[in-house]
Amino acid sequence: MKKLNSKSMKSGMIALLLSSQALMTPFVAYAEETTAAEVQSEMAQENEAEENEVAESAEAVESGEVAESGEASTTPKLSEEELRSQIKDYGTKITVKGKQMNVLELGKEHQGQNKTLVFMPGLGEASQPLTQKNLLDRLAENFHILVVEPFGYGLSDNTDEPRTSENIINELHEALQQFDVSEYVLVAHSLSGIYAMEYAKQFPEEVKGIVGMDTSTPMMNGYMDMGHMEAPVDEEGNALYLPEIPDVDDEVNEQYKLIAQLNLNNTATTDEAERSNQVLLDAKDEKIPAGIPALYLLAQDSYDDIEMRREFMDQITMDWEEQHVDMSENPDEVETHVLDGDHLLYFTQYEEMAKLITEFVMNLK
């Protein structure tokens, strides 16, 4: 009986949550120097092999064979109406560009006392209020928090509007204007780190700081043209390889999986994923303006992955910390910490992250 191996599980989770903006699966180490074209060819072969492996794993689940969890996939796909009937509402619906955008507000009693924290999700993150609940709950003890779910995410409407950086940034700004906040800190995960940099350039008088949680950098893919793959599904069309959110009630995970299924490969996140590599390329020469401090909490697994790539990708000239420092006009305004864990750092390091974020924000002018 065939089981899904850990590599397949990791590939599926990355595809679903992070698409091409997750740090790529480790490459084959080269004994000799290779050209960019050779690397790209090898990467294409690796991607194809992984996609085949995920497909084979999905077939094993579809046929009723046991996966790593020990459970066969026999659940029929729920309709959109059935999913919505089981999803419990959270947050506040506001109108942005004629559509409904969902915003979770926490720690309202702290508004005006400390800086407001504005959370931005990683690419395709089904429900940031749920996946980052442990971190949010701790920060809400001291800060006013707004978790803005972009179109296509969480409980916000889907959209056919192109998911360009410009549209995403302007929609976020329009949402924040409805919450009476004029100064705030952007707290971004993964690809949103690039959006946060662009946002700070566009609204420097409002952004008082940026916190990056293992955020993407323009250099991370060696300035190469990378593809993406859709989130894998079983024969019934159910999402595969959804991670368990640790240290939360079962209901949180149940709700997370329902929302992930509702938004699975929708038009907004699919379009954003297809544009994601170009977002990195376009940001190559961009910087966070001087006067806006940045704190980066980086995953050790991501750091190690970058070091592996540097062995044969000449375009990657900096390590993971250096790449983030280089994203600011003033390197002296950047603080970095490498924490044990993977790209979903907030699953395991939420206590330390809350402590470091609190210290950083409290010291802002």
N, C-alpha and C positions, 0 to 999 in steps of 0.2 A: 504494500500500500504506500503510495507516494506521499511524502510530507513536503510542506513548503519550508525551504531553508531560510536562514536568517537574512541572506542577501536578497532573496525575493521579497521578504517582508519589508526590508529597508527600502528597496526600490519602489515598492508600491506606496509606502507611506510618504516618501519624498515626492513621488509623482502627484499624490493627492494634495498634500499640504503645501508644498513648496515649489513644485515644478522645477524649471531650470535654474531657479535662484537658490535652491539648496546647494551646498557644496557638492560637487559631482562625486559619483562613486569613484573610489581610488583607482588610478590608472595603473597599467602595467609598467613596472620600472624598466627603463631602457639601459642596456649596458653601454651603448654608444650614443653619441650625440645625434639628435633627430631634428629634422626641419619642421616648421609649423605645419606644412602640408601633410607630412607623415604623421604628426601628432593628431591632426584633425581626422585623418583617415582612420587611425587607430581608435580614436574616440568614437567615431561613427560605428565602427565594428563593435566596440564595447557596448554602445547604446543599443544596437540591434540585438546583441546577445542578451542583454538584460531584458529588453522588451519581450524577446522570445521566452525567456525564463519566467517572466511574470505571466505571460499568456499560458505557458504550460502549467504553472501553478494554479492559475484560475481554472483551467480545465480539470485539474485534480479536485478542486473544490466543487465545481459544477457536477462532476460525476459522483459526488458523495464521498470521495476519499477524505481521510482525516487530515486536517491541517495541524499546524503546530499547537493551536489552542485545544486540539482534541475534539473539535466540533465540526460536523459536516454542515455545508451550506444548503439548507432546504427551505429557507424562508422566501416566500413569494414577495415580489416587489410591491411596495405600497404605492398607491396613486398619490398624486400631489395633494388631493383633497384629504386623503387619509392621513398623510404626513402632517399636514397643517392642523388637523383636528387633534393630534397628539402632542404638538409642540406648544409648550407653555410660553406665553409672552413675557418679555422682559424689556426694559428700556422705554424710551419715548420716541414716538414717530414724529418726524418733522418733514416738511416739504422742501425738497431741493430739486430744481429743474423739473418741477411738475411731478416728481415721484416721491415715494415715501422712503426716507432713510431712517434707520434705527440707531439711537444713541443711548447707551447705558450711562447713567450719571450716578457716581458714588461720592461719598464724603462731602455732600453739599454743605454741611455745616462748617466746613473749612474754607469755603469760597471767600476770597478776599483776605484771608489770613496768610496763606502760603500760595505759592505758584500752583496754578492748575496744571495737571498732567493730562495730555491728550495722547491716547493710545492709537497706534496704527498697526494693522495686522500684517503678517507675512502673506506672501502670495498664495491665494486659495485657502487661507485659514478659515475653516468652516464657521467658527464662532469664537472670536477672541474673548468675549466675556466669560466663556466656559473654559476654554483651553488654558487661559491665564488667570483663572479664578483665584488660585492660591496667592499669586503675586498681587493681584488687584485688591483682595481683601486686606492684605497687610498694609499696602500703601494708603488705602482709604482711611486708615486710622489717623493719618496726619495730613492728607491732601484731598483737595477737590479733584475728581477724576472724570474725564469724559472719554468713553470708548466709542468712537465713531465707526460704525460698520459701513464700509463703502457699498455701492450698488453691487449686487451679486453675492454679498457676504451676509452671514447671519440672518437676521430678520428684515433686512432691507430689501427693497424691490430689486429685481433684475433689471438690466438695461441693455439696449442695443447701441447706446452711445459709445463711440470708440474709447477704449481704455488707455488713452494717452496719459502721460505724466501731467500734462497741462489740465486735462479734464478732471483727473483724480484730485489734484491739488486744489483747483478752484471749487470743486464740490465740497471738499473738506472745509475750506475757508467759509463757504456759504453756510455750512452747517454750524460752525463755531460762532458765527455772527448771531445766531439765534439763541445762544446761551449766555450772552452778556459777559463774555470773557475777552479781554484785550491783551493780556499777557499770559503766556503759557509755555510749558516745556513739552516738546514732542518726544514721545516714547515709541520707538519704531522697532519692528522685528523684520529681519530678512530683507526682501526687496524694498520694503517701506523705508529703509535707511536711505535709499537713493531719493525717494519722494521727499523725505524729510529735509535732505540737503537742498533740493530744488525749492521746497516750500520756504525754507529759511532765506533763500536768496530773494524770493518774491515778496515775502512779508517780514523783513528783518526787524522791524520795529515791534513786532508782536512776539516773535520767537525769542525766548530768553535762554534757551538751552536745548540741547538734543541728547537723548539717551538712546543708544543703539544696542539692541539685544541680538548679538551675532548677525549683524546687518551685512547686506551685500556691499561689494565695492566694485568700482569700474574695472579693476585689474584682476579680479578673482578668476575669470575665465581666460586670462591671457589675451584679452581683446579679440577672441575668436568668435566666429558665428556658431552659436550653439542652438540646438533644437530643443523641443520639449515633447512630453507625451502626456496624454490625458490620464486622469485617474483611472486605475483598473477597476473593472466590475466583474461580477460573476454572471452566470447564464441568465439570471433573473433581472440583472441590471442593478444589483445592490453593490454599494461601495465595498471594496476589499481593503484589508490591512489598516483599518482605522485604529490609531493608538488608544490605549486606555489613559485617561487623565488620572494621575495618582493623587491619593490623599483627599478625595472628594466623595460625596455620597453617590451611590449607584445611579440615582436619578440624574445627576449631572452628566454622567457618561451616556445614559440613555437619551437624554435630550440632545447632547452633542451629536450623537450618531444619527438622530432623526434630522437635524439641521444639515449635517453633512450630506445626507442622502437627498434632501430637498434641493440643495444647491449644486449637486454633483454635475461637474462639467457643463455648467450653464454658460450662456453666451458671454456674460461679462468676464468671468474668470478665465474662460478659454481665450478670449480676445486679449486679455491682459497677459496671459502666459505667452501667447504668440509674439507679443511686442516686448517681452521682458528682456531678452538679450540686447535688443536695440537700445533699451533704456540704459543698460550698462555702458554700451559703446558711446551713446550720446553724452554720458556724464564724465567721460574720460578727463576732460580738462576743467571740470567744475569743482568749486570749493565752497564749503560753509563760510559765510562772511566772517571776517575778524570781528570780535566782540561777542560772538555767540559760542559759549563753551560747549564742549561735547564730552560725554562719558560713554565708553564702549565696553560692554560686558560680553566677552567673546568665549566661545566654546573651545575647549582643548582639542576635541575631535576635529573641529574645523581648522584650527591652527596646524594640526598634524597633516591634514589633507593638503593644505596649501604647501607645506614643506615638501610633500611628496611630489606635487606638481612642479615645484621649482627645480627639481632635479633634471627635468627635461623640457621645460618651457621657459625659454629665455625671456619672454615677454613679462613673466612674473618676477620682478626684480626686488620685491619687498615681502617680508613675512606678514602674517595676518594682522598683527598689531600695527606695524608700519604702514600698511595699506590704509588703515583707518585714520591714523594720525595725518597721513598725506591728504585726507579729504577736507582738511581745514586750512584756511588761509594763514592762521596763526597756530602752529603746532604746539605752542606753549599753553594753549587753551584746551588741550585734549588730554583726557585721562583714560587709560585702558586697564582692564583686568581680564586675565584669562582664567576661566573657571572650569573645573572638571565637568565633563558632560558633552552632549551632542548638540545639534542645532536647535532642538527644542529645549533650550537651557532652562526655561521657566518651569518645566516639569519637575526638575530635581533640585534646582538651586534658587528657588523662590525666596527662601529666607535670607540668603546672602545677597541676592539681587535687591531685595527690598531695603536692606541695610545700606548698600552702596548707593542706591538711587536716592534714598532719604538724605544721606550725607551730602551728596552732590547738589541736590536741589536746595537744601537748607543753606548752602554756602553761596548760592547765586545772588547777585545784587538785584 
